[in-house]
Amino acid sequence: MSKIVKSKALCILILAVAFFVYQLYLLLNSFPATFQIFNFYLSHIQTSELFWSSVWFSSEFIGEIGLIVRFAGACFFIAFAWLLFRKKELVLSRLRKAVLLEGAHFLFYIPFISYLYAGPVVDAAIRVVFVETAFSYTVQTVLVFSSLIMLYFKMGRSNVGTGQLFKWGAIGIISYVFALWVKHFMLCLYALPIDFADPVLLVGFLNSALTMLAAALILLFAFVPVIREKRTEFSLKAVGSAFVLVGAYFVVYILVSLVNSRYLSFLTLTELWAVAFAVAGAGLLARNND
């Protein structure tokens, strides 16, 4: 296991740097955002029902705390990746903390999800949007938290074999990419314009519907033997191709956003850091051809 991970140190570092930089950007922007949310809350309670306004504010505030948790995980991840790349040291304790914090931050969505499901909305169209958004975050939370928390516990047991670590590592990666697909496909359904007669919007829809889904399915196929614990080897070509597809989704999204303002307005709500998967995937494919 150590030899395989060390050989992919540069790919891991690329992902860690992109993840860290993006989480830092979100964290720095969260402070003025929280201030604006609080000011809106103070003005809103003057004319609206206090209980649900407070529930909404609490859900938003708790979500901002979740950004701090995620950023802490990003710090552990980049520390792990840097030591792996520079010193070839596999410090799993740091990766384990990163896994825990990344999984745990999804729990901070729960108040937001609850508000979307139960909040008072009269307009039927807005209610549909709320439910679709809540469903998206519910699925993401279940997929990522459950798989990463299992990986965290497996990594902490001294008697767990390599097969088990590879198994839950593979499940974690697959679940994470499926969660990325759910988030961005559902975003397309409830927030972005859909018009099959418009070539740009057609490309945007097909990208959201198919690109990361294909990546997740390729990863599932590639890791089936690992999940079944038949072997720890897997196809680097397949994994590299899947990673390239994940990154390609965001490249296409950015290109569409250059000509569509609606796509552009939701750009910061995407997991934009994951464009680095394309670089990491290309690195895996290049190594596979060596």
Buried (B, 14 or more C-beta within 10 A) or exposed (E): BEEEBBEBBBBBBBBBBBBBBBBEBBBEEBEEBBEEBEEBBEEBBEEEEEEBBEBBBBBBBBBBEBBBBBBBBBBBBBBBBBBBBEEEEBBBEBBBBBBBBBBBBBBBBBBBBBBBEEBEBEEEEEBEBBBBBBBBBBBBBBBBBBBBBBBBBBBEEEEBEEBBBBBBBBBBBBBBBBBBBBBBBBBBBBBBBEEEEEEBBEBBBEBBBBBBBBBBBBBBBBBEBBBEEEEBEBBBBBBBBBBBBBBBBBBBBBBBBEEBEEBBEBEEEBBBBBBBBBBBBBBBBEBBEE
